[in-house]
């Protein structure tokens, strides 16, 4: 049986029930007043599926209130289909492709994909904590995305956009759109998002010279001299992530504007951080994305033994 044959992908009542189990694991909560007990389900024939009423504040609501699905006329079961397709497609799926699959207008598909990318974003760096820690290795590198001048028949040459990323070997990745690659731009990012008990691996770029002193060790490989691996010193992990990112942007999306680049980076970061190697299959990854639809009300815990990123940044200043 196909994964997309699962009943909640086609039955609205089951889709709402699936979403409620993720958003309200301990039972419904009124988004207006926070009431948990005096809540009833409305089952009228003309009532929208999943509508509930809070008898404390007298407001009606559904599970989509306060999420990225709010104010949408798209049925929940169709939202779930698109979330699954985006989570299961390693290099992404274009809005035009979803338009054809879902038989909706392009602006509807575009609207859905961007809202889902918002759900895939991590919380603030203070809340989610740093990458790495004792016994972990972090790789840092930068790349550029954008078209080549040789591929343009006419018109001005659009500038390439700089992307810097940090990857935890065997774990998560975080990438950032930066105005340009300088030590002043990259050092604060490294300070906020990494744990100083990690080992730090980069190429020979001098933008990492000063931040490298914050870590247990800092090793580099000299790409200009054709050196790519020296024992445990390499940046092949982050190069592999960049290859997925670029194949997705150039092969699937073809063009990403600077205004929305951050959202696309969040999408690729999410799929990479919750890949099979970290214990997530397609369905578990979909559930993780759906958990993020409640915006930033999720509670994140810092890794055990790790200082808060705020304290780490203050210590390095």
Backbone bond lengths (Angstrom), bond angles and torsions (degrees), N, CA, C in turn:
res aa  C-N    CA-C-N  psi(-1)  N-CA   C-N-CA  omega(-1)  CA-C   N-CA-C  phi
1 X - - - 1.458 - - 1.524 109.34 -
2 X 1.308 116.85 135.36 1.457 121.67 177.70 1.524 110.69 -65.30
3 X 1.318 116.29 148.09 1.462 120.68 176.92 1.519 110.39 -58.58
4 X 1.340 116.37 -39.01 1.458 119.97 -178.98 1.529 113.12 -74.13
5 X 1.339 116.99 2.64 1.464 120.64 173.68 1.524 111.71 -89.35
6 X 1.317 117.35 -4.82 1.466 120.56 177.33 1.528 108.82 -57.38
7 X 1.327 118.14 133.03 1.474 121.35 -171.68 1.520 115.38 -53.00
8 X 1.335 119.70 -38.01 1.463 118.68 -175.50 1.524 113.22 -70.24
9 X 1.324 118.26 -9.31 1.460 120.30 173.43 1.530 111.81 -79.39
10 X 1.339 117.34 -9.52 1.467 121.00 -175.25 1.526 113.30 -129.21
11 X 1.320 117.34 -21.12 1.465 121.56 -177.68 1.519 108.56 -106.53
12 X 1.339 117.10 120.94 1.465 120.98 -174.80 1.523 111.82 -64.70
13 X 1.325 117.56 -40.14 1.464 119.67 -179.23 1.530 110.94 -63.36
14 X 1.331 116.58 -42.12 1.464 120.15 179.01 1.526 111.11 -69.86
15 X 1.333 116.71 -33.51 1.465 120.33 178.03 1.528 110.64 -65.42
16 X 1.338 116.40 -42.87 1.468 120.57 177.70 1.522 110.00 -63.81
17 X 1.330 115.89 -40.59 1.466 119.87 178.73 1.525 111.20 -63.19
18 X 1.329 117.25 -39.81 1.463 121.86 177.52 1.525 110.54 -62.55
19 X 1.316 116.27 -44.79 1.459 120.65 -178.83 1.530 110.97 -66.37
20 X 1.324 116.22 -39.60 1.467 120.28 179.14 1.528 111.19 -62.67
21 X 1.337 116.91 -36.28 1.466 119.82 -179.31 1.519 112.02 -65.90
22 X 1.340 116.69 -25.09 1.461 120.87 179.91 1.523 112.27 -91.69
23 X 1.327 116.27 -41.19 1.471 120.53 -178.51 1.528 111.00 -79.03
24 X 1.342 116.86 -36.59 1.471 121.46 -179.23 1.532 109.97 -120.87
25 X 1.304 119.71 69.42 1.467 119.94 -177.52 1.523 113.45 -63.38
26 X 1.338 117.55 -22.34 1.469 121.20 -179.35 1.523 112.37 -111.16
27 X 1.335 116.64 21.18 1.453 120.74 -179.87 1.512 111.73 105.49
28 X 1.340 117.54 162.28 1.465 121.34 -176.02 1.520 113.54 -63.51
29 X 1.327 114.27 147.05 1.461 121.62 178.71 1.522 107.81 -131.57
30 X 1.315 117.71 130.90 1.457 120.96 179.27 1.528 109.77 -68.59
31 X 1.331 118.42 122.90 1.467 120.16 -179.21 1.522 113.13 -72.10
32 X 1.331 117.04 -12.46 1.464 121.10 -177.68 1.527 111.60 -87.56
33 X 1.353 115.92 -50.15 1.472 119.23 -174.32 1.523 113.48 -119.85
34 X 1.333 117.66 -7.18 1.458 120.26 178.61 1.516 114.83 84.20
35 X 1.313 118.72 6.80 1.457 122.81 179.89 1.538 110.28 -63.18
36 X 1.355 116.41 140.39 1.462 120.80 -179.09 1.527 113.32 -118.08
37 X 1.301 117.78 -19.36 1.463 120.40 -172.24 1.526 113.55 -102.66
38 X 1.317 117.28 -48.98 1.472 120.58 -174.40 1.525 110.38 -86.44
39 X 1.310 115.38 65.96 1.463 121.80 -178.02 1.522 108.80 -130.76
40 X 1.311 116.48 131.75 1.456 121.20 179.45 1.517 111.85 -123.71
41 X 1.321 115.28 156.86 1.467 120.99 178.51 1.521 109.03 -95.85
42 X 1.345 116.59 134.82 1.460 121.61 177.81 1.523 108.61 -96.53
43 X 1.336 115.86 123.96 1.466 120.24 -173.71 1.520 113.45 -116.22
44 X 1.325 118.28 20.95 1.458 120.19 -179.68 1.523 112.06 -63.88
45 X 1.312 116.76 153.54 1.465 121.55 -177.11 1.527 112.00 -65.30
46 X 1.336 116.65 -26.53 1.457 119.76 -179.34 1.534 112.02 -98.59
47 X 1.314 116.54 4.76 1.462 121.21 -178.14 1.519 110.08 -90.32
48 X 1.305 116.39 140.84 1.455 121.29 178.11 1.522 110.33 -62.15
49 X 1.338 116.15 139.18 1.462 120.98 -179.21 1.529 109.94 -57.78
50 X 1.318 116.05 132.16 1.458 121.25 176.98 1.513 114.76 88.49
51 X 1.326 117.94 4.77 1.468 120.30 -179.34 1.528 110.58 -72.39
52 X 1.312 115.58 134.13 1.459 121.70 177.24 1.529 109.51 -125.91
53 X 1.335 115.81 162.41 1.458 120.69 178.57 1.518 109.38 -128.73
54 X 1.331 114.20 132.00 1.464 120.07 175.98 1.528 107.60 -91.38
55 X 1.336 116.68 122.98 1.456 120.30 -177.89 1.530 111.80 -90.01
56 X 1.345 115.99 7.68 1.466 120.11 173.01 1.526 110.07 -91.09
57 X 1.357 115.42 -47.32 1.468 118.62 -179.68 1.527 112.19 -109.05
58 X 1.357 116.88 -1.79 1.476 123.43 175.81 1.528 112.70 68.45
59 X 1.326 118.64 20.63 1.460 121.30 -179.36 1.529 110.76 -97.76
60 X 1.337 114.81 146.42 1.463 120.98 173.30 1.527 108.99 -95.22
61 X 1.319 115.73 148.65 1.464 119.03 179.70 1.530 109.83 -160.59
62 X 1.326 115.03 165.09 1.466 121.86 173.49 1.527 107.92 -126.84
63 X 1.310 116.58 175.77 1.456 121.46 -177.78 1.526 112.66 -66.89
64 X 1.333 117.49 -17.96 1.465 119.59 -178.07 1.529 113.24 -81.95
65 X 1.336 117.62 -12.91 1.468 120.49 -179.48 1.530 109.23 -66.11
66 X 1.326 115.15 131.08 1.457 119.78 -179.17 1.509 114.25 83.35
67 X 1.343 116.43 9.61 1.463 121.00 178.65 1.527 108.92 -119.96
68 X 1.349 115.95 175.54 1.459 119.59 177.80 1.527 111.63 -71.18
69 X 1.344 117.49 -8.14 1.466 120.74 177.09 1.532 112.14 -88.22
70 X 1.317 117.65 -5.17 1.463 121.27 -176.27 1.531 110.99 -65.27
71 X 1.332 116.40 151.18 1.465 123.40 178.54 1.519 112.12 61.05
72 X 1.316 117.03 33.11 1.464 121.84 178.28 1.526 109.37 -119.65
73 X 1.331 115.83 136.75 1.461 120.40 176.90 1.528 111.35 -90.44
74 X 1.318 117.06 1.80 1.459 121.55 -179.21 1.529 108.64 -77.99
75 X 1.327 118.39 130.25 1.470 120.54 179.36 1.524 111.91 -58.81
76 X 1.316 116.32 148.67 1.461 121.16 -177.53 1.524 111.48 -61.14
77 X 1.345 117.91 -37.16 1.464 118.81 -177.51 1.532 111.43 -65.63
78 X 1.326 117.63 -28.67 1.463 119.81 175.21 1.524 111.05 -74.66
79 X 1.327 117.23 -36.12 1.457 120.11 173.80 1.531 109.88 -58.04
80 X 1.341 116.35 -44.07 1.460 119.64 -177.91 1.526 111.16 -63.82
81 X 1.314 117.07 -37.31 1.465 119.97 177.85 1.530 111.06 -61.45
82 X 1.333 115.94 -45.29 1.470 119.48 -178.11 1.528 110.66 -68.23
83 X 1.324 117.52 -39.71 1.466 120.16 177.35 1.523 110.05 -59.07
84 X 1.328 116.65 -44.75 1.467 119.44 -179.63 1.523 111.48 -63.96
85 X 1.321 117.61 -43.56 1.462 120.34 -179.52 1.523 111.19 -62.42
86 X 1.327 117.42 -39.73 1.464 120.33 179.18 1.519 111.47 -69.76
87 X 1.317 117.09 -36.51 1.466 120.57 -179.24 1.525 112.33 -75.40
88 X 1.333 117.37 -28.29 1.464 121.07 -176.50 1.521 112.97 -90.78
89 X 1.325 118.22 -11.84 1.468 121.69 -178.08 1.521 108.60 -94.47
90 X 1.323 116.78 107.45 1.472 121.24 -171.40 1.519 112.52 -57.35
91 X 1.324 116.93 -37.03 1.464 120.22 -178.12 1.525 111.95 -108.17
92 X 1.326 116.54 16.34 1.461 120.19 176.78 1.513 112.80 92.05
93 X 1.306 115.07 171.27 1.462 122.25 177.30 1.522 107.05 -140.01
94 X 1.315 116.49 131.39 1.460 120.79 -172.70 1.523 111.58 -74.94
95 X 1.327 115.17 158.03 1.458 120.29 177.82 1.527 110.94 -66.16
96 X 1.338 117.19 -32.27 1.471 119.75 176.91 1.522 110.68 -65.73
97 X 1.346 116.84 -39.20 1.455 119.70 178.05 1.529 110.51 -65.10
98 X 1.325 116.87 -43.80 1.456 120.15 177.97 1.517 111.35 -64.81
99 X 1.318 117.33 -35.15 1.460 121.35 176.91 1.523 110.36 -57.02
100 X 1.330 115.58 -42.96 1.476 119.45 -178.97 1.525 111.61 -73.74
101 X 1.333 116.51 -40.23 1.463 119.71 -178.44 1.522 111.24 -67.88
102 X 1.334 116.60 -45.83 1.455 121.08 -174.87 1.517 112.77 -85.92
103 X 1.345 116.64 -11.06 1.470 122.63 -178.14 1.525 110.71 57.48
104 X 1.339 114.60 52.13 1.458 121.64 176.38 1.521 108.17 -125.37
105 X 1.328 116.68 173.52 1.455 120.21 176.53 1.529 109.94 -72.74
106 X 1.333 115.14 156.94 1.458 119.66 -178.92 1.523 111.49 -60.64
107 X 1.326 117.40 -41.07 1.471 119.20 -178.27 1.527 111.01 -65.04
108 X 1.347 117.15 -28.89 1.463 120.52 176.55 1.522 110.22 -69.49
109 X 1.336 116.40 -45.75 1.462 120.52 178.85 1.525 110.98 -62.62
110 X 1.340 116.78 -40.87 1.463 121.25 179.77 1.524 110.19 -64.43
111 X 1.323 115.90 -42.97 1.464 122.02 178.18 1.530 110.84 -59.42
112 X 1.330 116.93 -44.54 1.458 121.16 -177.91 1.528 111.60 -65.83
113 X 1.329 116.54 -45.61 1.461 119.26 -176.32 1.520 111.88 -65.43
114 X 1.331 117.40 -37.73 1.455 118.70 -179.59 1.522 112.02 -72.00
115 X 1.314 117.56 -33.01 1.461 118.91 175.68 1.529 110.90 -67.96
116 X 1.316 116.03 -37.79 1.468 119.27 178.91 1.525 110.35 -67.76
117 X 1.326 117.11 -36.88 1.472 119.41 176.02 1.525 111.08 -62.01
118 X 1.332 116.61 -35.23 1.454 119.31 175.79 1.530 110.29 -63.08
119 X 1.341 116.53 -38.23 1.464 120.29 178.74 1.521 111.51 -67.36
120 X 1.328 116.96 -26.30 1.463 120.95 -178.80 1.528 112.82 -80.33
121 X 1.330 117.58 -12.63 1.458 119.93 -178.50 1.522 110.70 -67.30
122 X 1.332 114.82 144.92 1.453 119.63 174.02 1.530 109.53 -75.93
123 X 1.322 115.90 167.15 1.448 120.39 175.76 1.518 111.04 -75.39
124 X 1.303 116.85 -169.75 1.455 121.32 -179.96 1.524 110.15 -65.77
125 X 1.325 116.03 154.88 1.465 119.40 -177.60 1.520 111.89 -65.01
126 X 1.331 117.31 -27.90 1.465 118.77 177.07 1.522 111.10 -65.90
127 X 1.348 116.48 -33.94 1.459 120.52 -175.23 1.523 113.07 -83.07
128 X 1.332 117.36 -40.27 1.470 119.47 -173.52 1.513 112.94 -86.15
129 X 1.330 117.94 -15.40 1.448 120.19 177.19 1.518 113.11 81.01
130 X 1.333 116.53 171.44 1.458 120.93 -175.32 1.519 113.07 -83.36
131 X 1.312 115.50 162.78 1.457 122.01 171.35 1.524 109.17 -79.54
132 X 1.329 115.91 153.36 1.446 120.28 173.27 1.516 113.64 81.05
133 X 1.323 114.51 -160.13 1.449 122.65 -175.48 1.515 108.68 143.62
134 X 1.298 116.25 -170.27 1.462 119.99 -178.56 1.529 110.71 -61.90
135 X 1.317 116.57 128.01 1.460 121.39 -179.56 1.516 114.29 86.72
136 X 1.330 118.53 -3.18 1.461 122.22 -179.28 1.531 110.87 -101.51
137 X 1.318 114.58 155.05 1.459 121.34 175.95 1.518 109.09 -120.86
138 X 1.327 115.68 131.90 1.463 121.82 179.04 1.520 108.77 -115.43
139 X 1.325 115.37 134.27 1.458 120.94 175.01 1.523 109.25 -109.52
140 X 1.322 116.17 142.07 1.471 121.76 178.86 1.520 108.91 -129.22
141 X 1.320 115.46 141.35 1.462 120.21 177.39 1.516 107.87 -163.95
142 X 1.306 115.84 172.38 1.460 121.30 178.32 1.522 109.25 -136.28
143 X 1.313 115.49 157.20 1.455 121.58 177.47 1.521 108.38 -148.39
144 X 1.323 115.26 178.24 1.466 120.59 -179.79 1.525 108.59 -130.05
145 X 1.318 116.22 137.82 1.461 120.72 177.51 1.529 108.15 -119.46
146 X 1.300 115.37 144.99 1.461 120.70 -177.80 1.517 110.32 144.74
147 X 1.331 116.25 165.03 1.454 121.33 -177.45 1.514 113.21 -72.93
148 X 1.317 114.54 161.68 1.455 121.01 177.72 1.529 110.13 -94.59
149 X 1.328 115.58 147.01 1.463 120.35 179.40 1.521 111.00 -62.16
150 X 1.328 117.49 -35.00 1.465 121.48 -177.86 1.526 112.31 -66.08
151 X 1.347 116.58 -19.04 1.468 119.98 -177.51 1.524 113.17 -92.21
152 X 1.321 118.25 1.11 1.455 121.07 -177.24 1.523 110.32 -102.42
153 X 1.321 115.45 125.88 1.465 120.08 179.40 1.528 110.95 -82.90
154 X 1.332 116.97 -28.27 1.461 120.97 -179.31 1.522 109.12 -159.21
155 X 1.304 115.42 170.92 1.460 120.76 177.20 1.508 112.52 84.99
156 X 1.310 116.47 167.71 1.469 121.26 -178.73 1.523 111.34 -68.23
157 X 1.302 116.46 154.23 1.457 122.09 178.91 1.528 108.92 -84.78
158 X 1.326 118.28 115.95 1.461 119.16 -179.34 1.523 110.50 -69.72
159 X 1.308 117.48 141.96 1.470 119.25 179.71 1.524 111.18 -70.43
160 X 1.319 115.47 145.70 1.456 119.51 174.27 1.525 109.53 -74.22
161 X 1.313 116.11 152.70 1.452 121.90 -179.31 1.527 109.74 -105.59
162 X 1.318 116.30 132.69 1.461 121.20 -178.50 1.533 110.42 -83.48
163 X 1.329 116.18 134.83 1.460 122.84 177.65 1.520 108.40 -128.19
164 X 1.307 116.41 127.12 1.458 122.10 176.43 1.523 107.87 -112.85
165 X 1.331 117.40 141.12 1.460 120.07 -178.15 1.522 111.18 -137.50
166 X 1.319 114.34 152.25 1.458 123.65 174.04 1.519 107.27 -123.57
167 X 1.328 116.82 128.74 1.458 119.78 -179.75 1.521 109.40 -127.41
168 X 1.306 115.13 136.97 1.452 123.36 176.29 1.520 106.87 -94.93
169 X 1.319 117.77 116.91 1.463 120.05 -177.40 1.527 111.29 -54.78
170 X 1.332 115.37 123.51 1.453 120.93 -177.57 1.510 114.09 78.32
171 X 1.343 117.20 6.17 1.459 119.70 -176.36 1.506 113.56 -137.54
172 X 1.328 115.66 -130.47 1.457 121.70 -169.23 1.525 112.61 -90.88
173 X 1.331 114.83 168.45 1.455 121.89 175.57 1.526 108.52 -134.96
174 X 1.319 116.30 148.33 1.463 122.06 172.13 1.516 107.57 -136.89
175 X 1.308 115.35 127.27 1.462 119.84 -179.97 1.522 109.72 -121.40
176 X 1.321 115.67 154.02 1.458 121.58 -171.48 1.519 110.00 -140.70
177 X 1.325 115.37 136.04 1.457 120.50 172.47 1.521 107.09 -83.90
178 X 1.336 116.84 119.80 1.464 121.27 -178.76 1.528 109.22 -117.27
179 X 1.327 117.86 149.31 1.474 119.91 -178.62 1.524 112.69 -62.56
180 X 1.328 116.75 -38.48 1.461 121.77 174.70 1.520 108.05 -162.76
181 X 1.320 115.34 161.12 1.462 120.81 -175.06 1.526 109.33 -88.49
182 X 1.311 115.86 97.49 1.463 122.19 175.66 1.526 108.20 -135.83
183 X 1.330 115.53 160.44 1.462 119.69 178.54 1.529 110.83 -61.84
184 X 1.331 117.26 -36.27 1.472 120.57 -179.44 1.516 112.27 -64.63
185 X 1.343 117.53 -33.65 1.459 121.13 179.60 1.526 112.16 -81.30
186 X 1.322 117.74 -36.99 1.457 121.48 -173.20 1.527 113.43 -85.42
187 X 1.338 117.72 -34.24 1.466 120.21 -175.91 1.528 112.90 -58.61
188 X 1.356 120.51 -45.99 1.475 119.24 178.42 1.523 112.92 -61.53
189 X 1.330 117.70 -35.39 1.466 120.85 178.52 1.520 110.11 -65.08
190 X 1.323 116.40 -46.02 1.463 120.72 179.41 1.519 110.38 -62.32
191 X 1.326 116.83 -40.58 1.467 120.97 -179.44 1.520 111.98 -63.17
192 X 1.330 116.65 -41.60 1.463 120.51 -176.41 1.527 112.79 -74.25
193 X 1.317 117.14 -34.38 1.467 120.20 -166.00 1.522 115.11 -109.32
194 X 1.322 119.37 7.82 1.456 120.93 -179.87 1.520 110.80 -130.99
195 X 1.318 115.09 154.16 1.465 122.20 177.70 1.518 108.28 -99.75
196 X 1.338 116.75 132.14 1.464 120.29 -172.99 1.525 113.66 -70.58
197 X 1.343 118.46 -10.88 1.463 120.56 176.49 1.524 112.39 -80.71
198 X 1.326 116.88 1.88 1.463 122.09 -179.27 1.526 111.06 -84.04
199 X 1.328 115.05 163.96 1.451 121.51 166.20 1.533 107.33 -91.75
200 X 1.316 116.38 141.16 1.465 121.68 -172.16 1.521 109.22 -117.08
201 X 1.335 116.66 127.44 1.465 122.44 -177.88 1.526 109.77 -123.79
202 X 1.325 116.91 128.52 1.464 121.68 178.73 1.524 109.29 -143.82
203 X 1.328 115.12 179.44 1.460 119.22 169.38 1.529 107.94 -86.93
204 X 1.332 116.19 -167.22 1.468 119.90 -173.05 1.520 114.00 -80.88
205 X 1.346 119.27 2.26 1.456 121.70 -177.50 1.530 111.21 -56.63
206 X 1.330 115.91 135.16 1.462 119.38 -177.19 1.530 113.51 -76.24
207 X 1.340 118.22 -4.71 1.468 119.08 176.91 1.521 111.40 -69.48
208 X 1.344 117.25 -16.11 1.463 120.93 -179.63 1.529 112.58 -101.19
209 X 1.320 117.77 0.72 1.460 120.57 -176.18 1.523 112.14 -61.80
210 X 1.333 117.33 -52.15 1.462 119.93 -179.03 1.528 112.29 -70.47
211 X 1.343 120.25 -47.99 1.471 118.94 177.53 1.524 112.62 -58.65
212 X 1.335 117.52 -29.99 1.458 120.02 -179.21 1.517 113.45 -60.86
213 X 1.331 117.26 -23.44 1.460 121.17 -179.63 1.529 112.52 -72.69
214 X 1.327 117.05 -13.92 1.458 119.89 -178.32 1.523 112.93 -78.62
215 X 1.325 117.61 -13.50 1.456 121.58 -169.84 1.533 111.75 -103.42
216 X 1.323 115.14 167.72 1.457 121.34 176.61 1.519 110.48 -56.90
217 X 1.311 116.75 -42.12 1.463 121.71 175.63 1.520 108.89 -151.56
218 X 1.301 116.47 153.42 1.457 122.91 176.99 1.522 107.80 -134.71
219 X 1.330 115.49 113.85 1.451 121.07 178.60 1.518 109.37 -116.74
220 X 1.325 115.39 146.47 1.459 120.59 -179.32 1.517 110.41 -127.28
221 X 1.310 115.59 156.29 1.464 122.13 170.67 1.522 107.39 -119.15
222 X 1.301 115.75 143.49 1.467 121.53 -174.74 1.523 109.78 -98.37
223 X 1.319 116.66 91.98 1.453 120.81 -178.24 1.523 112.28 -65.21
224 X 1.332 117.15 -31.46 1.466 119.22 -179.88 1.525 112.17 -65.30
225 X 1.334 116.47 -21.63 1.464 121.60 177.03 1.522 111.45 -101.76
226 X 1.323 116.73 18.75 1.467 123.32 179.22 1.529 112.42 62.79
227 X 1.318 116.67 27.54 1.460 120.42 175.52 1.524 108.79 -98.23
228 X 1.330 115.59 120.95 1.459 119.20 -176.97 1.531 113.28 -120.25
229 X 1.322 117.14 -26.10 1.461 121.11 178.86 1.527 108.66 -139.95
230 X 1.330 115.88 132.42 1.457 121.93 173.53 1.518 107.19 -142.64
231 X 1.333 115.07 92.23 1.454 119.27 -174.37 1.518 110.77 65.53
232 X 1.342 115.79 -123.50 1.471 120.77 178.08 1.523 112.27 -87.55
233 X 1.317 116.73 -1.00 1.463 120.40 -178.73 1.520 109.94 -88.90
234 X 1.315 116.50 109.78 1.461 122.52 176.03 1.522 108.65 -166.21
235 X 1.311 115.52 162.12 1.475 121.11 176.27 1.524 109.96 -122.64
236 X 1.321 116.40 28.45 1.462 120.32 -176.95 1.523 112.61 -67.02
237 X 1.326 117.48 -28.84 1.473 120.44 179.92 1.518 110.72 -63.48
238 X 1.318 115.55 -48.74 1.464 118.72 -178.09 1.520 111.27 -72.36
239 X 1.346 117.05 -30.57 1.461 119.48 174.93 1.524 110.25 -64.17
240 X 1.339 115.85 -36.31 1.467 119.21 177.20 1.514 111.67 -65.24
241 X 1.335 116.78 -39.42 1.465 119.59 176.71 1.519 110.79 -63.55
242 X 1.328 117.23 -44.12 1.459 120.52 179.48 1.533 111.13 -61.61
243 X 1.335 117.34 -34.03 1.468 119.31 179.12 1.522 111.05 -65.22
244 X 1.341 116.90 -38.17 1.473 120.51 177.12 1.526 109.76 -66.70
245 X 1.339 116.23 -44.58 1.463 120.94 -179.76 1.524 111.25 -59.32
246 X 1.324 117.24 -47.42 1.461 120.04 -176.20 1.524 111.98 -71.06
247 X 1.319 117.22 -37.18 1.468 119.01 177.38 1.525 110.70 -64.53
248 X 1.336 115.85 -34.99 1.457 119.27 177.08 1.511 112.46 -69.35
249 X 1.338 116.82 -46.37 1.465 120.21 -177.70 1.522 111.09 -67.85
250 X 1.329 117.44 -45.71 1.470 119.79 -176.56 1.531 112.86 -79.99
251 X 1.347 116.35 -35.86 1.456 118.92 -174.66 1.508 115.03 -90.11
252 X 1.346 117.21 -30.59 1.468 120.90 -176.53 1.525 110.68 -105.23
253 X 1.332 116.92 -56.19 1.461 120.31 -176.53 1.529 112.40 -85.56
254 X 1.323 116.50 -26.38 1.472 124.16 175.37 1.527 113.52 68.69
255 X 1.299 116.92 -36.73 1.464 119.60 175.74 1.519 108.93 -152.62
256 X 1.332 115.15 136.02 1.461 121.30 177.38 1.523 107.61 -129.12
257 X 1.318 117.22 123.37 1.463 120.03 -179.18 1.520 110.32 -73.48
258 X 1.313 115.84 155.24 1.457 120.89 179.65 1.520 111.12 -59.90
259 X 1.341 116.84 -34.58 1.460 120.95 -177.89 1.523 112.72 -62.60
260 X 1.339 116.94 -30.93 1.463 120.68 -175.77 1.519 113.14 -110.62
261 X 1.330 117.91 2.93 1.461 120.36 -176.47 1.524 111.72 -57.39
262 X 1.318 117.55 -39.72 1.459 120.51 -179.38 1.517 112.80 -58.46
263 X 1.338 117.11 -37.57 1.466 120.24 179.65 1.522 111.23 -68.61
264 X 1.332 116.63 -39.96 1.459 119.68 178.33 1.525 110.85 -66.61
265 X 1.325 116.96 -37.26 1.459 119.57 176.82 1.528 110.24 -63.29
266 X 1.330 117.11 -39.47 1.470 120.71 177.79 1.522 110.62 -61.06
267 X 1.330 116.83 -38.48 1.464 121.26 179.49 1.525 110.86 -64.07
268 X 1.335 117.64 -47.97 1.462 120.62 -179.09 1.523 110.87 -69.32
269 X 1.323 117.30 -36.99 1.469 120.22 176.07 1.522 110.50 -60.32
270 X 1.328 116.29 -43.54 1.459 121.00 -176.79 1.522 110.75 -61.89
271 X 1.321 116.93 -50.56 1.470 119.35 -178.13 1.527 111.53 -63.00
272 X 1.337 116.79 -37.62 1.461 119.35 -179.59 1.527 110.80 -70.79
273 X 1.320 117.47 -43.36 1.463 120.63 -178.21 1.516 112.23 -66.31
274 X 1.334 117.32 -29.28 1.464 121.44 -179.32 1.524 110.58 -113.19
275 X 1.322 116.27 45.05 1.453 122.50 179.10 1.527 109.92 -83.56
276 X 1.328 116.13 177.76 1.468 121.30 -177.27 1.526 111.31 -59.94
277 X 1.327 117.05 -37.76 1.463 120.73 -177.74 1.520 112.23 -62.55
278 X 1.314 117.71 -26.60 1.464 120.71 178.68 1.534 111.95 -94.80
279 X 1.344 116.34 8.85 1.461 120.44 173.38 1.515 116.19 97.65
280 X 1.340 117.99 15.58 1.462 120.96 -177.79 1.532 110.45 -118.85
281 X 1.336 116.53 123.14 1.464 119.40 168.90 1.526 108.40 -90.47
282 X 1.326 116.64 -175.05 1.468 119.64 -175.27 1.527 112.32 -60.56
283 X 1.336 116.93 -40.78 1.460 119.55 -177.40 1.536 111.34 -71.48
284 X 1.335 116.66 -39.30 1.467 119.43 178.00 1.526 110.53 -66.98
285 X 1.321 115.70 -35.54 1.468 119.88 177.84 1.520 110.22 -66.47
286 X 1.324 116.71 -38.06 1.460 120.42 177.51 1.532 110.46 -63.81
287 X 1.338 117.07 -43.68 1.459 120.30 178.87 1.520 110.54 -62.16
288 X 1.334 116.33 -37.88 1.468 119.92 179.23 1.529 110.94 -65.72
289 X 1.336 116.90 -38.55 1.463 120.65 177.42 1.522 110.54 -67.08
290 X 1.334 117.10 -41.22 1.458 120.53 179.79 1.521 110.95 -65.46
291 X 1.323 117.20 -31.91 1.463 119.56 176.99 1.520 110.69 -63.67
292 X 1.342 116.68 -26.96 1.450 120.87 -179.36 1.510 114.45 -81.55
293 X 1.327 118.81 -4.68 1.466 119.68 -177.64 1.515 112.25 -69.86
294 X 1.339 117.72 -16.93 1.459 119.31 -179.74 1.515 110.78 -80.15
295 X 1.319 116.80 16.95 1.455 121.24 175.86 1.510 111.66 72.75
296 X 1.301 116.52 -137.20 1.447 120.63 -174.07 1.524 111.80 -101.71
297 X 1.346 116.55 23.41 1.462 118.79 176.54 1.520 111.34 -84.28
298 X 1.359 117.21 -5.05 1.451 120.69 177.63 1.525 109.89 -64.98
299 X 1.307 116.84 146.78 1.460 121.89 176.96 1.513 109.06 -103.11
300 X 1.322 116.00 120.78 1.456 121.32 178.22 1.521 108.83 -104.81
301 X 1.322 115.50 147.31 1.453 120.49 177.86 1.527 109.47 -112.44
302 X 1.324 115.61 142.57 1.447 120.43 177.19 1.523 109.22 -71.33
303 X 1.341 118.03 148.49 1.462 120.41 176.07 1.526 110.00 -59.28
304 X 1.344 116.06 145.55 1.450 119.69 -179.54 1.525 110.24 -62.31
305 X 1.327 115.68 136.25 1.450 120.41 178.23 1.508 114.55 82.25
306 X 1.340 116.84 -1.39 1.467 119.45 -178.34 1.521 110.22 -100.43
307 X 1.295 116.25 137.94 1.469 120.04 173.95 1.513 109.47 -73.94
308 X 1.301 116.69 159.22 1.459 118.99 176.40 1.511 109.60 -65.34
309 X 1.334 115.32 150.30 1.459 119.12 179.66 1.522 111.31 -62.38
310 X 1.326 116.47 -31.70 1.452 119.45 179.38 1.514 111.46 -64.39
311 X 1.343 117.09 -43.49 1.449 120.34 179.06 1.509 111.05 -66.88
312 X 1.350 115.50 -37.09 1.463 120.11 179.08 1.518 110.91 -63.06
313 X 1.343 115.15 -43.60 1.463 119.03 -179.78 1.522 111.24 -64.46
314 X 1.341 117.57 -40.64 1.444 121.15 -179.84 1.532 110.81 -64.60
315 X 1.343 116.75 -37.36 1.454 120.36 -178.67 1.504 111.90 -68.52
316 X 1.347 117.10 -29.02 1.452 119.81 -176.35 1.519 112.85 -88.41
317 X 1.330 115.77 -16.44 1.478 119.33 -175.32 1.531 111.35 -65.18
